[in-house]
Amino acid sequence: MGIATCMALFRRRMLRRLVGVGARPLLCGLAVMGVFILYLMYTHPSGVHIVCECSEEVETQERVARYLDTLMAEVDPITNRTAEASVASFHPSLAIEFLTQQERRGRRCRNTPGVFSVRHRNAVWQEADVAGVTFLAFGAYYDDRDGEEGPLVRVLVMVESPKPPTPTCHLWFEGDIAPTATKAIRIDYIHWQERFPDVWLPYIVTCRAGRGHRGVPQVVSLVPHACAQSTNALRVLSVDRSKPKRDLALCHKFIFNPSRDSSQRLAEWIEASRAWGVDRITIYEAASHPNVAKVLRHYEAEGYLTLIPWMNPGSQPNVPHLHRLFYDTQRYSLFTTENIPYTDCLLRHLASHRYVGVWDVDEFLVPAPPFASIPDMVDAAKETALSIGVKPPTSYLARCSYFFDNLTEPATSDLPEYLHLLRHVTRTVKFSPPKVFTKAIHDTSYALGLHAHFALLNLAGEVDRDHDLYHLYPTNEGYLGHYRPACQGESQEECNLLFRPFTTEDTTLWKYREQIAGNTKKVLSKLGIVPP
C-alpha cells in the first residue's frame, strides 16, 4: 500500500472514528506516524536540538574486540607515544579516543560511528554525504564568543559545490552514547573570489552547541539529517579559558617543496618571530626538504611550534613534487585551499591568544621604533583605531616594503652568510598601496574566516572593508618587510620605475640582533646544518 493511499485511508478512518464509525487504522496510522517523524528529522528548524535515540545497536566486530586494546597500546619507538596517542597527534581532527571507546563498549548505537565507519579522504580529511553532495571536513572548534547566539561549534570544510546544502551536526557530550542533532544555522564561504562549480571551495559550517549545564561537546559529525548514520567524527577543539590569553600566535600555510632547502632562513625567521613577541607558531607540512624537516621537528619538540600534517582535498594532487607545479599554476585552487590552514590556525587560538598573525618565511612584520614587540605595536594601533572609529578592527593590515636580495650587507663573523633577515637592512622607500600585497594581524575576539591578506569574516558576518580593517601607518606603527629578488607580481615595470631606485637603510630588526643570530646559529649547528 502506497504512502499517499495509506494517508488518505488514515484520514477517512480517523473521521469515521470521530463520529463513531469504522475500525482503527492501526497499520496505516503507524506508517503515517513514521513518515511524519522522518519528515521532522529531515526538516527540523536550524539550531533546534533533537536528542537521538539509540534504537538500534551495532556489535563490535569480533577481531576488533580481540585486538583493539593490544594494537592501540603499541608504543612508537621514536615518539614514545602509544598508537592511539600517535593517531591523535598526527591527525588534525579525528576523534580516535572517542571511536575506540565506542568499540570497547562491545556495542554502539548505529548513529554513532565506530573506528571503521569513518570515511577517510586521505590522511587529514573526513567525508560526509549531504543530499548527494560530498563535504570534506578538516576540523571542528568550540566558539563561545557570540553572546547572542550562545556557544557554537564551527566545522571547517571544503565542498565541491558553489551552493552546498545545509548539513546537520551530531554532537556528543561527555558520556553520551547517542548524539544530539542540530541543523546548521549557516554556512559561510571563506574566499574573496567568485564561486565556480566542480571546484573544492572552503566553508565554515556553524551549529549551536547548546546552552546549559552539559558543557562543551567533545565530538561532532556532519550528517544529512537528524539521527542519520555518521561517516565522520571530529574532536571539538577547545582551550581552557581559565588560563590568561597570551599575546600573538603566528600562522604559516603549508610547506610543500621537498627540493628546496630553506632551513637556514626558516630557523632565523622563527628566532626573529620569538624575539619580537610571537608566543607560538603553527605550520602545516605537506612535504619538506630533509633539513627543513629537521628544523620543524626541533622547534616542535621544544614546544614552541605546532606542526600539522597537510594534504590537499579531493582529487587535488598529493604527490610531493607535484605540489609546487600545482600551486604555482592552479592559482584559483591555491587561493581557495590555503584559506583552510589560515582559518584553522585562527580557530585553534581563539581562547589561547589575543592576536593571530599571518605571513610567510620571506616576510616579516616590522614594528616601527620605539615599539619593543609586535603585540605592543598592535595594542597601540588598537587604541588609535578606537579613538577614531566606532568599533574595534578585525584585522590590522601592514603595507609592503621590499628588501631586495641583491641589497645585502657583507657577511661577518657575527652576521654569517646564512642570516638573510639580519643581513638585509636596505629597503625601498615606497610602500605598496594600503589594499595591495598586505599581510595582517587579526583580533581573535572578532575574526572568524581568513585569507592570506585580511579577515573575510567576523562575528557579524562578511567583513566591512571600510570599517573592520585598520591600515597600519608604516613609519609610525609598522610595515611588512618582503625579502625577495623582485617586486611581487608578473610585471616589473612599476617596480623598476618606482621601487628599485629609491631605497633607505632600516636596521629595526637589529634591536634583537645578538639574540636572533646567536639562537639561530645554536639551532643550525645542533642540527648539523651549519658548522659549529
N, C-alpha and C positions, 0 to 999 in steps of 0.2 A: 504494500500500500504506500503510495507516494506521500510526501510530507504535506503538500497542498491539500490532497484529498483528506488526509488524517486531520489537518487543522480545521477544514470545513466541517467534517463529521463531528469533531470535538465541539465546535461552536453550536451546531444544531442540537447535539445531545445535552449540552450544558443548558441550553434554552429550555429543552423539554424537562430537564431536571428541576429547573426553577419553577415550572408550573406543575410539577408532579408527574411528568410523563417520561417513560423510557428508562433504559438501563444506564449504569455508569460506564462511561467510555474509558476504562482504565488503561488499556493498551495505548490508545491514541493519546490520552492525556499525558502519560509518561513520556511518549515520544516528543510531544509538543513542548513539555517542560524541559526535556533535554536540549531541544533545539533552542529554546529561549535562554537557557543557561549558557550554551555555546555562544549565542548572539551577544549576551552581556560580556562574556570573556573576550570576544573579539572587538567590541565597540565601547568598552568602559571608558569614561572620560579620562583625559590626560591628568596625571598626578594623583588619581584616586588609588588607594592601596587595597588590594584584594589578597587575603591570606589563602594560599593554595592548600588544598587537602592532599594528604598522602593516600590517595585512593588505590594506588597500585604500586607494588614494590618489585624491585629487581634484585635477585640474589647475586652476590659477588661470585664471579667465576671461580671454579674450584682451584685452578692453578694460580690465579691471582691471590686467593686467600692463603694458599700454601707458601708462596714465595715472596709476597709483598714486603713483609717486615724484614726478612733477611736481605733482600736486594736493596731496599731503601736505606738500610743501615750500613751498607758497604761504605768504606772511607776512601776518598780521593787522596792518594799519597802526596799530591802537590799542594792542594789547598787545606788538607786535613779536615775537610768537611764531609759529612755523610752525603750519600747520593741524593737524598731528599733535600738537604740544605743546598747542595750544589745546583739542583734544578731551580730552586727558589732564587738563588743568587744569579744564575745565568739568565733566566727568562724574565723579561721586564714585568710580566703581569700574571703568569699562570699561577692559579691558586692551588699549588701542588699539595700543600698540607691539608687543605680542606678536602681535596679529592681523595687523598689516601685515607683520611678519617672516614669518609663515606664507605669506602671499600672495607675498612677494618670492622665496621659495624656488622658485616655479613650480609646486609641488605640495605638498599637505599630506595628512596622514592623515585618513581620513574621520571618525574620532572626535576630531579636533582642529578647533575652529571656525575659520572664516575671518571676514573683515570683515563679510560679508553673511549669515552663517549665525546671527548673534546675533539673537534675537528681542527687540526693544526694546518695552517697555510705557511709553511716553512717554520723556522725556529722562534719567531717572535710574534707572529700574527695568529689570531684565532678567528674562526669563521662562524657567522650566523646567517641563516637564510630568513629574510623578512619579505613576505609577499613576492617570492621569486627573485628578490634582489640580494646579492651577496654583500654582507657587511664584513669587513676585516677589522677586528678590534685589537688595538695596541696596548691601551692602558686604561685604568679606572681610578678616580680620585675623589676623595671626600672634600666638599667645599661648603663651609658654613658661613661664608661672608655675606650672603644676601639675607638681611634681616626680614625682608618682606616675604620672600619665598620660603625661608627656612632652610634647613640643611639639604644639600643636593649631592647627588653622585653624578660626576661627569665621566663620560666614556669617549675616549679618543679613537676615531675610526677612519678608515678610508672606504669609500663606496664607489663602484663603477657606474655612477648614475648622477646626472645633474639635478634630479628631483627624487631623492630617496624616500621611501615610505617611512612612516613613524613606527619604530620598534617599541617593544615593552621591555622594561627592566625587571629581572628577577633579582631580589635582594635576599641574602641570608645574613641574619644577625647571629650573634654568639649563641651557640647551642641549637640553632634551627636545623631540622632535617628536611623540611619542605620550604619552598621560597614564598616570599611576599611579592606580589606582582604589582607594578605601577607603570602605566603607559607614559612614555617620554613626554615632557611638556614642550620640548622644542628640539630642533636640530639646527645648529649654526654652521655655516660654511666658513672655513678658515682659509680664505685666499682673496687676493685683490683682482685677479683676472676673471674673465668670463668663464662660465662653466661649459664644458663640452661633454657630449655622450661618449661612452666607451673609453673613458679615461679615469684612472683612480683619483678621486678627489677627497680632500680632508674635511672632516666634520667633527663637531662635538655634540654628542647626544647627552641631553640633560634630563635626569629623572629626580623626583623628590625622594629624599632619604627618609622622610617622616619625622615629625616632631614627637617628643615624648621620652619615655624612660628606657627605650630599647637600645640606645647608644648608636654607635657607628656601624653601618653594615660592613661585614667582613668580606663578602664576596658578591659579585654582580655578574649576571649573564644577560645578553641581549637575545630576545626571543620574538617570534612574530605576534604572539598574543598571550594573554594571561594563562599561566599554568601549562604552557606548552613544554615539550621536552627541550632541554638546553643542550647546545653543542659547543658552549664556551664557558669558561669560568675564570674571571679576572679578580685577583685580590684587590680590594679597595685600598689605595694608598692614603694614609693619613699620618699626621705628625702630632705629637703631644703638645698641645697648646699651653700647657703649664710651664713649659720652658720658654725663656725670653727669646725673641727673634734675633737672629744675627743680621749683619748688615747686607752683604752683597754676595750672591751666587752668580757664577759666570757659566753660560751655556755655549757649547760648540757643537755644530751639526756633525754628521757622520764623517769620519776619516775613511777614505776608500781607495787610496793609491798604494799598492804594495811595492811599487817600483821606486818610489821617491823617499829618500832618507831625509826627513825634516826633523830628525830627533834633536839636533842641537838648537834649532830655532824654537822647537816646542818646549824644551826644558827652560830656555831663557824666558819665553812667554809666560810659562807657568810661574816662574820665580818673580817676574815683574808683576804679575797679577797679585801674587801673595803680598809683595811689598807695598802695593798701592791699595790694599784694603779688601781684596776678594777673599771671602771666607771659605768658598767651596767652588770647585769646577766640576761640571758634568760634560762628558764627551761620549759620543756614540761612535762605535767602531764597526765598520763593515769589513775592511781589510787594511792592513798596515805593513810597512817595511819592518823587518825584524828589530832594527834599532828603535824605531818609533814604538813598537810594542813593548820593548824594554822600559822606555821612559814612562809610558802609560801605566804599566803594571807596578813600577816603582812608586809612583805617586798614589796609585790605588792602594797598595799595601800600607803606605804611610797614613792613609785615611783622609788625604786632602782632596782626592779626585774620585768621582764616581764614574765608572766605565760601564756603559750599557751596550750590549750587542745590538747591531743593526742589520736588518735585511730588508730589501725592497718588497713592496706589497705585490700580490697578484702575480702576473706573468712578467713583470719587470725583471731584468737580468740580475742574478746574484752570483755571477762568476767574477771573482776579484778583478781580473784585468779588463773586464768589460765595463766595470763601474765608471772609470774615467771617461771612456768613449760615450757611454750613455748620458752621463751628467753634462758633459761638455757639448753634446749635440742635441739632446732632447730637453731643451731648456724649460718648456712648459711642465714636463713631468718632474724635473728637478725642483722647480719653484713650488709646485704643489706638494711634493713629497717631503721637502725639508721643513715644511711647517709642522709636521708631526713631531720631530725631536725638539724643535723650538718650543712648541706648546706643551709637550710632555715635561720638559725641563721646568717651565714656569709652574705647572700644576703640581709638580713634585715639591716645590719650595714655597707653596702658599703660606704654610704655617711656620716655616723654619727661618725665612729670610724676609727682610723688608723690601729688598730690591733684587731683580734678576736682570743681568746684562747679557747681551748677545753680540759677539764679534768673533772674527776668525784669527788664526795664528799670525797672519800677515797684517793684522790691525791691532791698535791699542788705543783705548780711550784715555787721553792725556788731560789731567786736570790742570787748570791754569794756576800759577802761583797766586796766593800763598797756600793753597789747599794742600793738606798733607796726605789726603786719601781721596779715592773716588767717591765713597759714601759721603764724606764731608762736603764735597762739591755738590752732589745731588741734593743733600739736605738744604744747602744754601739756595740752590736753584728752586727748590720747592717753596721756600719762604718767599722768594721773589715772585714766583708764579701765583701764589695765594694772595699776594698783595695787589696784583693787577688783574686777577681773574676771579671767577665765581666758584670754581671747584678745583680740587687738586688734579694735576695732569696724570694721565695714564702712562705716558711714555715721555722720556727726556731724550731728544734727538741730538746727536753730535755730528756736526758737519766735518767734511773730509779735507785734510791737507796731506800732500804726498811727500814721503821721504823716498826719493828715487834710489834704486840700488847702486847706481854709479857714484852717488854723492856720499861717499863713506870716509870715515876717519881712518888713518893708518893704524894697523894692528900694533899693539904694545904689549908689554908683559902683563899689565893689569887689565888690558882690553884685548884679549886674544881674538883671532880672526873669526871664531865661531860665534861671537856675541854680535848678532845682527842689530838688535834694537839699540843697544848702547853705542854702537859704532856709527849709527846714522843719526846725526844731530843737525842736519841741514834739510829744511823742508820748504815747500812752496809757500809763498806769502798768501796767495789766493786760496780761498776755501771754496769747496763745492757749494752750490745753492742749497738753501735750507731743506728742500724736499728731495734732493738728489744724492744718492750714494751716502746716505746717513746710516749710522748704527745707533742703537738705543739702549737705555736702561729703563726698566719697567717697574712700576709700583705694584707689588703683589697684593695690595689692598683693593685694587680695581681691575687690573689686567686679566684677560681671560684667554684670548687666542692671539698668537704671534705669527708674524713672518719675519724675514731677515732684517727689516728696516724699522718697523714700529709695530705696536699692537693694532690688530684689526678689530678685536672685540674687547669690550669690557663688561662689567656687570649690568650696564644699562642697555647693551646691545652693540650695534656697529659703532666703532669709534668715530667721533666727530673730529675730522682732521683740523678744523679751525679752533676747536676749544679743548680737545682732550690731549693734544700733543704740544709739548713745550720744546722750543728750539734753543739749545744751549748757545750762549754767545761765546764764540771761540776764544777771544782774548781775555775775557773776564771769568769764564766758567770752565769750559773745556771743549776739546775737539777730538776728532778721530784721526789718529796718525795711521796712514795707509802706506805700508812698506812694500813697494813693488817696482818692477822695472819701468812701467809706463802708467799713464792715467788709465782709469777704468773705462771700458767701452771700446768699441771696434775702431772708431775714427780717432786719430791722434792729432787732427788739425788744430782743434781748440787747445789741446794740451800743449802743443809746441808753441802756440802763439801766446797763451795767457798764463800758463802754469810754469813751464820749464825755465823761462828766462828770469823769473823773479823768485828768489829764494832768501831765506833768513836762517840764522843759527838758532836752534832751540834745544837747550840741554836740560829741559824739565825732568826727564827720566833719570838724569844723573843724581837727583836728590837721594836715591837709594842705590847708587852705582855699586858701592862696595858689597852691599847685601846681595844684590841681584847677581853680580859677577861671581862672587865667592860661592854662593849656593849652587849656581849653575855649574861651575867647574867641579864642585864636590860631587854632584849627582852624576854628571857625564863621566867623570873619572871612575867613580864607583862601578858604573855600568860598562866600563871598558870602551866607551865611545870616543873619548879624547885621552891623551896621555896624562898621567898624574902630575 
